[in-house]
Amino acid sequence: MANLTETTKEALSRRGFNCLICCSALSNGHVSADALSVVYNQTAPDGWIAFNVAQYFWKDDTETGFQQQHPWVTDTNIFEVVQIQPYRHRFYTDGRPLEYVAIIGRKRSSIL
């Protein structure tokens, strides 16, 4: 998604997507920040955005944390958070819980 041709980007824009849902694909080594920005920008203004991410990754304030790699999530001019819901995603094989957060919001403008 990060390397789309201009023709493909224009074709996607004409579709008028008004919602983006991304489930369990935003940790390190999965969907890149660049690719997420591309699909976010293809969503219509005021479109709904929903995604989930491991809680430890969401709260990580180092340069590898989610909010540092995707600074638009804290910019209310770009993304308006409507709801953040923590939940238990699953258990590790050793019995420890893996906590996630689901984030739902509205696109206010494109990521520059």
N, C-alpha and C positions, 0 to 999 in steps of 0.2 A: 504493500500500500504506500510505502514511502517513496517509491520510484515510478509513480504513474506518469504516463505521457499527458501532455496538455489536452489531447483529444479525449482521453479517458476521463480526465478530471471534468471536462466540459460535459461529457455524456452523463456522468454521475450527478453533476449539478442540475442538469435538466430534469432529473428524476424527482427532485423536490423532497428528499428524505426529511422527515420531521421527527425522527427518533433514532437514537443510537444506543444499543445495548451491547455491553461487553462483559462476559462472565468468566471469571477465573483465568484470565489470560494476560494480566497486567503486571505480573511479578518479573523480576530480572530474568532475562533469557527468553522471554515470550514476546508479546507485542511491544515493539519499540516505541519510545516517546514520539519519534518522528512519524511513525505510522499512525499512532493514535491521534496526533494533531491533524493529519491529513483527513481521516474519516470524521473527526470532530468538525473540521471546517466544511465538509460536504453536507453537514446537517443544517437545515434551514434555521434562521434566527427564531428564537423562542421555542425551538425544538426541545424535546425531552432527551436527557442524557442519563443513562443508568449504567453503573459498573460496580464491581466489587473488587476488593483488594485485601490482602492479609493485613490484619490490624498492626502488626509490628512494622510492616512496610509503610503503612499510612502514617504512623506516628514517628518514624525514623526521620530525625532532623539533620542527618548528615547528607553529604552530596549524593549518596546513592538512594536516599529515601524517595518515596513516590512524589511527595509535594515539591521536592527540589527538582526532580526530573520533569515534572509537569506543573510548573508554577502557575499556570492558568487556573488551576482548581481553587486557588485562594484569591483570584482577582475577580471581584464581583462585577466588573465591567465586561468580563468575558463569560463567566460561569456563575450562576446563582444556585447555591446549594439549597435545596428544598428539604431534604431529609437525609440524615446519616443514621443508619441502623446497624449496631453491632450484632453479631450472631456467631454461633459456633458452626464453623464450616464442616469440620470432621474431626476425627481423632487420628493422631499419628499411630503407627503400629505399636509403639511402646505405651500407649494409653494417654499421652498428653493431648489436651485439646488444641486445635488450631482455630484461633479466633479471626474472624474477618469483619469488615465493615462493608455495607452496601451504601452507595451514594447515589442519590437521585437529584437531578437539578435541571435547570433550563439554560440553554445556550443564549447568551446575551450578545455576543459578537464573536467573530473569528479570531483565531490565534494568529498573531502576526509573525 
